[in-house]
């Protein structure tokens, strides 16, 4: 689920919080990093659980309408297209999803009003009404409808945003990533015959160690990295360079100097991308220039002994 770029972002955010807080407890900082990464997966499970809960909410609504004192013809014979959605049924039938949610105490039992309002909003949309009128729908069409529902409503429903913001401060930056992973999971289900195949948090088994080691080694080598950066920024007061820019350069140098299995070009490209995301355009040029000079010097002085190519 999380690739190395996502993990570098989480390490960057954790290092920024660590240095800003003045904290010197490395174990505590590492614990916060791993907790923040684990919370991404919680949000992934919450979103899948929400899709099932929308289905359950629709089932209850249809049953209540049929049991009214004076039901109308529409109440007695409603469209059951959403209730019968094969993709939703696949999600609801997933024992793996239920087991993982139960283990993490993830459910919507105390938030039925939010689910009900979200369902009402979805049912008022034009794409939902068109879908409800369809006479026959394949699994692929059912799945594509759910993907559209995620993109149009789950990702943008304001009350849902407020709910998640209150649940965890970690989810603000992870929202887009998690929903992309939600959609990717559904698009990889094929015809649905194999059931819902949930992603794991880490794509590779050693990715957790990569994040932990990058975080720790950047902190443990901070003084050495300060000297290296200062030597190449003599016309700059290092204390006046933005903290985010300093951390990006320290992470890049840590990876280049301490991670022998990662090609230099890969590291440079990744941290230039990070600078585009978290720094100003001028900072990006500055960071790129400093790192290029340092790598050239490291290679000349034989301080690094690994491939340059990506």
Secondary structure, DSSP 8 states (H G I E B T S, - for coil): -B-HHHHHHHHHHHHHHHHHHT---HHHHHHHHHHHHHHHHHHHHHHHHHHHHHHHHHHHHHHHHHTSTT--HHHHT---TTTT-HHHHHHHT-HHHHHHHHHTT---TT-HHHHHHHHHHHHTSHHHHHHHT-S---HHHHHHHHHHHIIIIITT-HHHHHHHHHH-GGGTTTHHHHHHHHHHHHHTSTTSTT------SBSSTTHHHHHHHHHHHHHHTHHHHHHHHHHT-TTS-GGGS-HHHHHHHHHHHHHHHH-TTS-HHHHHHHHHHHHHHHS-HHHHHHHHHHHHHHHHHHHHTT---S----
